[in-house]
Amino acid sequence: MSPTKVIPIPVLGRHAVNAYLLLGRQPIIVDAGTPGSGRLIHDRVAAHGVDPRDVRLIVVTHGHIDHFGSAAELSRLTGAPIAGHVADLGVYRAGRVSEPYLPIGLFGRLFARSSRVRETAEPFEPDVLIHGETHLSDFGVEARVMPTPGHTAGSVSVLTDDGDLVAGDLVATPLLGFVKGRPANPPFHDDRLGNLASLREMLALDPTKIHVGHGMPLDPERVGRWAVAEQRRLARLVARGRLRTKAGSVS
């Protein structure tokens, strides 16, 4: 069984927004970038010596515009089906996020005012609807799609059998990848406690490296220490009644 190679495909900036190419027996793509970036991803896949028509699947990690924005276009360019979780299906069908984002910190509040978060994308219907843990061996990669709700209800991560975790926005690096190596929250989470629980579940599986949607790969041990500190921060927010979820309740 050949190892799975994880190759970042920068979509914006050097690593401000990433898609990923996973190379096993066959290639798959994880995430589809912002609207209008399908051709860019297609061409960067080709630049790695992979015929884009050989791509077997496009996995969308969650229903935010910078991760599913070019899914429909990329599917047409490659001929590959799209996989997405059922809990984010409404967003994929609408091509936009209808509910307000819940920002985290000053950067999140500033980013929430940006027109980028209100962009629309071409809607799509996932060809492979994810409900639970799903193995990708039938698509040529020894890996599992793992539901990791919290960032959105339908967030998923991809864990290869070699231990690489392609984590979407389960965790990020500061300022959309501007600071290397340091774990941080992305600008938004629907449910911070739920996301942290998902992150800790993934860390318990002992990944060897964490590949994020925004920034360079992270060391799991450092992410684990950050997660412990984050748990303390969230406990303080809960005690003060200041931690909201998309449902409008205090977690």
TIKOLFI-391981 format. One line per field, with one value per residue (C-alpha): residue in three letters; chain; x, y, z. Coordinates in steps of 0.5 Angstrom, whole numbers. Each point is the difference from the previous one (the first is absolute). Layout:
BEGIN
resn [ALA,...]
chain [A,...]
x [X,...]
y [Y,...]
z [Z,...]
end
This chain:
BEGIN
resn [MET,SER,PRO,THR,LYS,VAL,ILE,PRO,ILE,PRO,VAL,LEU,GLY,ARG,HIS,ALA,VAL,ASN,ALA,TYR,LEU,LEU,LEU,GLY,ARG,GLN,PRO,ILE,ILE,VAL,ASP,ALA,GLY,THR,PRO,GLY,SER,GLY,ARG,LEU,ILE,HIS,ASP,ARG,VAL,ALA,ALA,HIS,GLY,VAL,ASP,PRO,ARG,ASP,VAL,ARG,LEU,ILE,VAL,VAL,THR,HIS,GLY,HIS,ILE,ASP,HIS,PHE,GLY,SER,ALA,ALA,GLU,LEU,SER,ARG,LEU,THR,GLY,ALA,PRO,ILE,ALA,GLY,HIS,VAL,ALA,ASP,LEU,GLY,VAL,TYR,ARG,ALA,GLY,ARG,VAL,SER,GLU,PRO,TYR,LEU,PRO,ILE,GLY,LEU,PHE,GLY,ARG,LEU,PHE,ALA,ARG,SER,SER,ARG,VAL,ARG,GLU,THR,ALA,GLU,PRO,PHE,GLU,PRO,ASP,VAL,LEU,ILE,HIS,GLY,GLU,THR,HIS,LEU,SER,ASP,PHE,GLY,VAL,GLU,ALA,ARG,VAL,MET,PRO,THR,PRO,GLY,HIS,THR,ALA,GLY,SER,VAL,SER,VAL,LEU,THR,ASP,ASP,GLY,ASP,LEU,VAL,ALA,GLY,ASP,LEU,VAL,ALA,THR,PRO,LEU,LEU,GLY,PHE,VAL,LYS,GLY,ARG,PRO,ALA,ASN,PRO,PRO,PHE,HIS,ASP,ASP,ARG,LEU,GLY,ASN,LEU,ALA,SER,LEU,ARG,GLU,MET,LEU,ALA,LEU,ASP,PRO,THR,LYS,ILE,HIS,VAL,GLY,HIS,GLY,MET,PRO,LEU,ASP,PRO,GLU,ARG,VAL,GLY,ARG,TRP,ALA,VAL,ALA,GLU,GLN,ARG,ARG,LEU,ALA,ARG,LEU,VAL,ALA,ARG,GLY,ARG,LEU,ARG,THR,LYS,ALA,GLY,SER,VAL,SER]
chain [A,A,A,A,A,A,A,A,A,A,A,A,A,A,A,A,A,A,A,A,A,A,A,A,A,A,A,A,A,A,A,A,A,A,A,A,A,A,A,A,A,A,A,A,A,A,A,A,A,A,A,A,A,A,A,A,A,A,A,A,A,A,A,A,A,A,A,A,A,A,A,A,A,A,A,A,A,A,A,A,A,A,A,A,A,A,A,A,A,A,A,A,A,A,A,A,A,A,A,A,A,A,A,A,A,A,A,A,A,A,A,A,A,A,A,A,A,A,A,A,A,A,A,A,A,A,A,A,A,A,A,A,A,A,A,A,A,A,A,A,A,A,A,A,A,A,A,A,A,A,A,A,A,A,A,A,A,A,A,A,A,A,A,A,A,A,A,A,A,A,A,A,A,A,A,A,A,A,A,A,A,A,A,A,A,A,A,A,A,A,A,A,A,A,A,A,A,A,A,A,A,A,A,A,A,A,A,A,A,A,A,A,A,A,A,A,A,A,A,A,A,A,A,A,A,A,A,A,A,A,A,A,A,A,A,A,A,A,A,A,A,A,A,A,A,A,A,A,A,A,A]
x [0,3,0,-4,3,-3,2,-3,-3,0,-6,1,7,5,-4,-6,-5,2,-3,4,2,0,4,-1,-2,-4,0,-6,-1,-2,-3,-2,3,-4,-5,4,6,-2,5,6,-1,-1,7,3,-2,3,6,2,0,-8,-5,-6,-4,3,-3,-5,-3,-1,-1,-3,2,-6,-5,4,1,8,-1,-5,0,2,-2,-5,5,5,-4,-2,8,2,-6,0,-6,0,-1,-3,-3,-8,0,3,-5,-4,6,3,-7,-1,7,1,0,-7,1,5,7,2,6,6,4,2,2,-6,-4,3,0,-7,-1,3,-3,3,-4,-6,2,-4,2,-3,-4,1,-3,5,1,2,-4,4,-4,6,7,1,6,3,3,-5,3,7,2,1,-3,-6,-5,-2,-5,2,-6,1,3,-6,-5,2,8,4,8,3,5,5,2,7,-2,-1,-6,-3,-4,-4,-1,0,6,4,6,0,-3,-2,7,5,3,3,0,-5,-7,-5,-8,-2,-4,-7,-3,-7,1,7,-1,-3,6,5,-3,1,7,2,-3,4,6,-1,1,7,1,7,-2,-5,-2,-4,-4,3,8,5,0,0,3,-5,3,0,-7,-1,3,-4,-7,1,1,-6,-4,2,-2,-7,-1,1,-5,-5,0,-1,-6,4,1,-6,-1,-4,-6,0,1,6,4]
y [0,7,5,6,7,6,6,7,4,8,3,7,3,-5,-4,5,-5,-7,-6,-6,-6,-7,-5,-7,-6,6,7,4,8,2,7,4,7,7,1,1,-4,-7,1,2,-6,-4,2,0,-8,0,3,-6,-5,-2,0,4,-5,-6,4,-5,4,7,1,6,1,5,5,6,4,-1,-7,-2,6,-3,-7,0,3,-5,-6,2,1,-7,-4,-2,-1,5,-3,5,-2,0,5,6,-2,6,4,-4,1,7,2,5,0,2,1,5,-2,0,4,-2,6,6,-3,-4,6,4,-5,-1,7,-2,-1,-7,-3,2,-3,-5,-6,-5,-4,-8,-6,-5,-7,-3,2,-1,-2,-3,-3,-2,-3,2,-6,-1,7,-3,3,-3,5,1,6,2,4,6,4,7,5,-2,-5,-4,1,-6,-2,-5,-4,-5,-7,3,5,7,4,5,4,5,6,-5,4,6,4,7,6,-5,-4,7,-3,-7,-6,3,-3,5,0,2,7,-4,-6,-2,-4,1,-5,-5,1,0,-7,-2,2,-4,-6,1,1,-7,-3,2,3,1,7,5,3,6,5,6,0,-5,-7,-1,-4,-4,0,8,-1,-4,5,6,-4,-1,7,1,-4,4,7,-3,-2,7,3,-6,3,7,-2,3,-6,-1,-5,1,-2,6,-4,1,-7]
z [0,-2,5,-2,-1,2,-5,2,-6,2,-2,3,2,2,4,2,-3,-1,-4,0,-5,3,-4,1,-5,-3,2,3,2,7,-1,-6,2,-1,-6,-6,2,-3,-6,4,4,-6,-3,7,0,-7,2,5,-6,1,-5,3,-4,5,6,3,5,3,7,3,7,2,-2,0,-7,0,1,-5,-5,-6,1,-5,-5,2,-1,-7,-1,2,0,7,5,6,7,5,7,1,5,-5,-5,0,-1,-6,-3,1,-2,6,8,2,7,3,2,7,1,4,3,-3,-7,0,1,-5,-5,1,-3,-7,-6,-1,5,-4,-6,-4,-4,-5,4,-1,3,3,-4,6,6,7,6,4,0,-8,-2,-7,-2,-6,-2,0,6,7,4,4,0,7,2,5,1,4,-5,-4,1,-6,1,-2,0,-4,4,-4,2,1,5,-4,2,-5,5,-4,5,6,2,-4,1,2,-5,-5,0,0,7,-1,4,6,1,0,-1,-7,-1,2,3,0,7,3,5,-5,-4,5,2,-7,0,6,-3,-6,5,3,-6,0,-7,-2,-3,-1,-6,0,-4,2,1,0,3,8,5,3,7,0,-2,5,5,-3,1,7,1,-5,5,6,-4,-2,7,2,-6,2,8,-2,-5,-6,-5,-5,-5,-7,4,4,6,5,0]
end
